[in-house]
Amino acid sequence: MASSHTSPAPRARRHPMRAGLLALGLALAGCSVFEAPPVQRGNRADPELISQLTPGVQTKTDVRALLGSPSATGTFDDQEWYYISSITRIRPAQNPGVEQQRVVAMQFDDQGVLRNIRELGPKDMKDVPVVERTTPVPGSERTWLQALFGNIGRVGAGGLTAQDQGPGGGPGR
C-alpha cells in the first residue's frame, strides 16, 4: 500500500523571492561594512608646529628641522617652499577621492630667513583639465594595405640565413 504522505517543500523553494531578497540584502550590507580607511599623503605641516615659527627669526634650516623637507619648492624661485598634504579615500572603481587638502607656502629672503607663511585655499588653486588626446608619432600608423603586404619581400624563399638574423635571433633589418 502506497503512502499518500508527501514531504513538505523546502522553504527556499516555496519562497524564492524571499531567498533572493535576503541574499541581495546581505550583499548590500556587506558593501557598507568594509569602508576604505583614509590615507594621509604628503608632508603634513602640523598647525601647532607652524605656530612655533616666527617670520624674520627662523631660517630654512630651522624650518626643515621643525617640519621636515618641503613637498615642493618654487619652480623658478627656490626661496618658496610648499608643504602639501591631503587625506584621500579609495572609492570603488574610481581614482582616490580627496577628502581634505592643505597647502602651506613659506617664503624666504635671499639670506634664507623666513619672510612669510600663508595657507593656500581652494580659491588660490587652479583647476587644470586633463587633456584626453594623444600626440601622434610620425610613421607609427600603417594603412591596412601596409599591414597586409608589409612583410612581403622581407624574407627570401630560403628563409633567414645566419647573417640576416639580429642579436635576438630575429630579423636584423
N, C-alpha and C positions, 0 to 999 in steps of 0.2 A: 504494500500500500504506500502510495506516494504521499509525502507530506506537502501540504499546501502552504506551509510556513515559508515566507520569504524573508531574507535578511534585509534590514534597512540599508538604504544607500548611504555612503559616507557623506558627511556634511559638505565637503568641498564640491561634491557632485550635485548636491541639492541646491547649493547657493554659490554658483561660480562667480557671480557678480560681487558677492561679499568677499570672497577669497582674493579676487583681483584688486578690489579697493583696499583691502588690508595690506597686500603686497606693495601697492603703489604708495600708500601712506607711510609704510616703514621705509621705503626707498627715499622718499622725500624728507622724512625726519632725519635719516642718516646724513643727508647732504648738509643740513644745518648744524650738525654736531661738530663736524670737522672743519673749523674755520682756520684759515692760514694765519699763523702768528705775524704780527707786524715785524718788519725788518728795518733796523737802523742802518742807514747808508751815509757815507761821507764822514767828514770831520766835524762833529758837533761842538760848536762853541757854546759852552755852558754859560748861561746868563750870570750866574754867581761868579764865575771866573772873569768874565768880561767886566763886571763891576769893579774888579780889582785893578783894572787898567786905567791910567790917567794920561790923556794926551799931553804931550810936552815933557813927560817924565820917562816913560818906558821906551826901550829901544826894540829893534827887531829881535835881538837875542832874548830879551825879557819876554816878549810876546810868544816866541817859539817855545821857550821853556815852560810857559804857563799853559798855552793852548795846543802846542804841537805844531807841526808843519801845516801851512795853509793848504786847502784843497786845490787852489789855483792862484796864479799871480796875474797881474795885468799883461795883456798881450804885448802892448807897446811900452808899458811902464811897470818895471818890476818893483816900484815903490808902492804898489797897490796889491794888497793881499785879500783873498776871499776864503772864508770858511763856509763851506756849503754842506748842508746835511738835509736828509729827508727821511721820512718814515713811509715805507711802502708796504703794500699787502698784495700777495699773489691773488689774482682773480682767475677763475676757471676759463680756459681757452682765450685769454687776453693777456696783454702786457701788464706788468705790475702797476697797480694803481697807486698814485702818490696821495697819501692822506695828509701829510704835513711837510712843508718845505721851509727851510730857514737859510738865509744868506746874510752873512755879516761881512761887510767890507771895511778894511782898515787901510788908511793912507799914512805913509811915512815921508819925511823930508829927505833931502839929499844926504844928511848925516845918519839916517836910519832911526830917527826919533819919531815916535808915534804922533801924528798930527790930528787924525780924525777917526772916529768909529761910528759906523752907521749900519742900520739893518735895512736891507732891501726887501721891499714887499712886492706883491703882485703888480702894482702899478709901475714899478721900476723894470719889470721883466718884459721882454718882447716875445710874443708867440711866433715861432718860426715854423711855417708849414713844411711838411715833408714833401719833397718832390718825388713823384712816383715814376717818372720817366727814366730811361737808361740811355747812356751815350753809346751810339753805335760805333763799332770798331771797323774801320775800313778793311774790306777783304774777308770779313768773317761770315758774311751772308752769301749763301750759294743758292742759285736757282735750282729748280727741280731737275732741269736738264744737266746741270753741272754735277749734281749729286748722283744722277743716274749713270752718266757717262764719264765721270771724273777719274776713275781708275783704269779706264781702257788705255792700253799702251804703256802703262807704268810697269807692268810685269810682262816679260817676254814669254814666248812659248815654252821655253825650258824652265821657267820659274826663276827664282832668285839664285844667283851664284854667291859664293862666299864673299866676293869683293863688293857685291851690291848691298850686303847686309850692314846695317848700322850697329852701334855698340850693344844694343839690347837684342840683337838677332832679327830685328825688323828691317824694313826698307831703309836704306841710307840716303835716300834722295830727298 
